[in-house]
Amino acid sequence: MTASNDATLELTDIAVHYGAVRALDGVSLGIRRGEAVAVMGPNGAGKSTVLKAIMGLAPVVAGAVYWRGQRLEAATHDIVKEGICFVPQGRRVFTHLTIEENLEMGCLYLGDDTEKQRRLDSVMELFPILHDKRRDMASQMSGGQQQMLALGRGLMGAPDLLLLDEPTLGLAPIVVGEVFEKVREISERLNTTIMVVEHNIKGVLDIVDRGYVLDKGRVVHEGTPQSIRDTDILTDVFLGRVNPEREEAAG
């Protein structure tokens, strides 16, 4: 099977098994250049596993991931060189390093000091708080600031595709709004293609072009934010009312 011509990234019939557990069961989805796409669903639906499958961090037993029309088979540590950066949930900053040193960790492979400085300047322009605190230790930052640092570190790889796993997890409501606004800015200002896994449904639907709803390892709905709001699909999956054999398509 080959990837669709209009898809920057495409997953086709992906299955991921952890022993007897089918985390993903024949999942197919895609994202076009410049889009922001959300992956939503209840706990255990397989949302984060989608991102891990792309990054080679999950045991894919069937299906394929295509990137720019070619099967993606790079080792996990080389995928950033392919133009894909992954920001995992939980922020995971290096607390014993300064903010600037944390950012530099996002492009360790880069041998060009001039380009590295250009990227640092660009990220700090996008995140003024990182510039202001660049000499501070990351351990001194608040949770929201650490999330901004994690986003900035992801951008240091100059990605064409940014994968975000629960970027607002554990943050105060006022900070959640700031993170969503920054994700929207990254999408619009940098024209970065973004796939985001997010539990905050209302907030994420305000900043994406399309969304996929997963339930029990399968895609049960795909469509625009408005099409998702206009159906009962989210209520159904969170209340366990979706037949796992049923898949919906909407646009």
C-alpha positions in Angstrom: 0.0 0.0 0.0 1.3 3.5 -0.8 0.5 6.8 1.0 -2.1 9.2 -0.3 -0.7 12.0 -2.5 -2.1 14.8 -0.4 -0.9 13.5 3.0 2.3 14.7 4.6 1.9 11.9 7.2 -0.3 8.9 6.9 -0.9 5.9 9.1 -2.5 2.9 7.3 -4.1 0.0 9.2 -1.7 0.4 12.1 -2.0 -2.3 14.8 -0.1 -2.1 18.1 -0.3 -4.9 20.6 1.0 -5.1 24.1 0.8 -8.8 24.8 -2.9 -9.6 24.6 -3.9 -5.9 24.7 -4.7 -4.3 21.3 -3.8 -0.7 21.9 -4.5 0.1 18.2 -6.5 -2.1 15.9 -6.4 -1.1 12.3 -6.0 2.6 12.7 -5.8 4.8 9.6 -5.4 8.5 9.7 -3.4 11.3 8.1 -2.4 14.9 8.2 -1.7 17.4 5.4 1.0 20.0 5.3 0.1 23.0 7.4 -2.8 21.4 9.2 -3.4 21.2 12.9 -5.1 17.9 13.8 -6.3 16.6 17.2 -6.5 13.0 18.3 -9.1 12.6 21.0 -10.9 10.0 23.1 -11.2 8.5 26.6 -8.3 7.1 28.6 -7.1 3.9 27.0 -8.5 4.7 23.6 -5.0 4.6 22.0 -4.4 8.3 21.5 -0.8 8.5 22.8 0.0 5.2 21.2 -0.7 6.8 17.8 2.2 9.2 18.4 4.4 6.5 19.8 3.7 4.4 16.7 4.9 7.3 14.5 8.1 7.7 16.5 8.9 4.0 16.6 8.2 3.8 20.4 5.4 1.3 20.2 5.3 -2.4 19.0 3.6 -2.0 15.6 2.6 -5.5 14.5 0.8 -4.5 11.3 0.3 -1.5 9.0 2.7 1.2 8.0 3.6 4.9 8.7 4.3 7.0 5.6 6.1 10.3 5.7 6.1 12.5 2.6 5.0 9.6 0.5 7.7 7.2 1.7 7.5 4.5 4.4 8.9 5.8 7.6 11.4 3.3 8.9 14.1 5.5 10.5 15.3 4.7 14.0 13.6 6.7 16.8 16.7 8.8 17.4 17.0 9.7 13.7 13.3 10.6 13.1 14.0 14.2 14.2 16.4 14.5 11.3 13.4 13.5 9.1 11.6 16.7 10.2 9.4 15.2 12.9 9.7 16.3 16.6 7.9 14.7 19.5 7.0 16.6 22.7 5.9 13.9 25.2 3.5 14.4 28.0 4.8 15.4 31.5 7.1 18.1 30.1 10.3 16.1 31.0 12.7 19.1 31.1 16.2 18.6 32.3 15.9 20.3 35.7 19.7 20.4 36.3 20.3 22.4 33.1 19.6 26.0 32.3 16.7 27.0 30.1 19.1 27.7 27.2 20.9 24.4 27.7 17.5 22.6 27.7 16.7 24.3 24.3 20.1 23.2 22.9 19.2 19.6 23.7 16.6 19.8 21.0 19.2 20.0 18.3 22.2 18.1 19.6 22.8 16.6 16.2 23.2 20.0 14.6 26.9 20.8 13.9 26.3 24.3 12.6 26.7 26.8 15.5 25.3 29.7 13.4 22.1 27.7 12.6 21.8 26.7 16.3 22.0 30.3 17.4 19.4 31.3 14.7 17.0 28.7 16.1 17.6 29.8 19.7 16.9 33.4 18.7 13.7 32.3 16.9 12.4 30.2 19.8 13.1 32.9 22.3 11.3 35.4 20.2 8.3 33.1 20.2 8.6 32.5 23.9 9.8 35.7 25.6 9.7 34.1 29.0 12.4 31.7 27.9 14.6 34.6 26.8 14.1 36.5 30.1 15.0 33.4 32.2 17.5 31.8 29.8 20.2 31.6 32.4 17.9 30.2 35.1 17.8 26.5 36.0 14.8 24.7 34.6 14.0 23.5 38.1 13.0 27.1 39.0 10.3 27.3 36.4 6.5 26.8 37.1 4.7 24.0 35.4 3.3 26.2 32.7 6.8 27.7 32.0 8.2 24.2 31.8 5.6 23.3 29.2 6.6 26.3 27.2 10.2 25.1 27.5 9.2 21.7 26.2 7.5 23.2 23.2 10.4 25.4 22.5 12.8 22.5 22.7 10.7 20.6 20.2 10.9 23.6 17.9 14.7 23.6 18.1 14.6 20.7 15.7 13.0 23.0 13.1 10.2 20.4 12.6 7.9 20.2 9.6 5.7 18.1 11.9 5.3 18.6 15.6 3.7 15.8 17.7 2.3 17.0 21.0 1.2 14.5 23.7 -1.2 16.1 26.2 0.5 19.5 26.3 -2.0 20.9 28.9 -1.9 17.9 31.3 -1.8 19.0 34.9 -1.8 22.7 34.2 -4.0 25.4 35.9 -6.9 26.5 33.7 -5.4 30.0 33.0 -2.2 28.4 31.9 -4.1 25.9 29.7 -5.4 28.8 27.6 -1.9 30.2 27.2 -0.6 26.9 26.0 -3.4 26.5 23.5 -2.7 30.0 22.2 1.0 29.3 21.8 0.2 26.0 19.9 -2.1 28.1 17.6 0.7 30.6 17.1 3.2 27.9 16.2 0.7 26.5 13.6 -0.1 29.9 12.1 3.1 31.9 12.4 5.6 29.1 11.6 3.2 27.1 9.4 4.2 24.0 11.3 2.1 20.9 10.8 0.8 19.8 14.2 -0.8 16.6 15.5 -1.9 17.0 19.1 -3.3 14.4 21.6 -5.4 16.2 24.1 -7.9 15.5 26.9 -9.2 19.1 27.0 -11.7 18.7 24.1 -13.2 22.1 24.2 -9.9 23.9 24.1 -8.3 21.8 21.4 -11.2 22.0 19.1 -10.8 25.8 19.1 -7.3 25.5 17.6 -7.3 22.6 15.1 -8.5 22.1 11.5 -9.7 18.5 11.9 -10.0 15.9 14.6 -10.0 12.1 15.0 -11.9 10.4 17.8 -10.6 7.1 19.0 -12.3 4.5 21.1 -10.9 1.1 22.1 -8.0 1.4 19.6 -10.1 2.3 16.6 -11.0 5.5 14.8 -14.7 6.0 15.3 -15.1 9.5 13.9 -13.1 12.0 11.7 -14.1 15.5 10.8 -14.0 19.2 11.3 -14.3 20.7 14.8 -17.8 21.7 14.0 -18.8 18.3 12.8 -17.5 16.8 16.0 -19.5 19.4 18.1 -22.6 18.7 16.1 -22.6 15.0 16.9 -22.9 13.0 20.1 -19.7 11.0 19.3 -17.7 12.4 22.2 -20.4 11.8 24.7 -20.9 8.3 23.4 -17.2 7.3 23.6 -16.7 8.8 27.0 -19.8 7.0 28.3 -18.9 3.7 26.5 -21.8 3.7 24.2 -19.9 3.2 20.9 -20.0 -0.2 19.3 -16.3 -1.0 18.8 -17.1 -2.5 15.4 -18.6 0.7 14.1 -16.6 3.4 12.4 -18.0 6.8 11.4 -16.7 9.2 8.8 -17.7 12.8 8.7 -16.4 15.9 7.0 
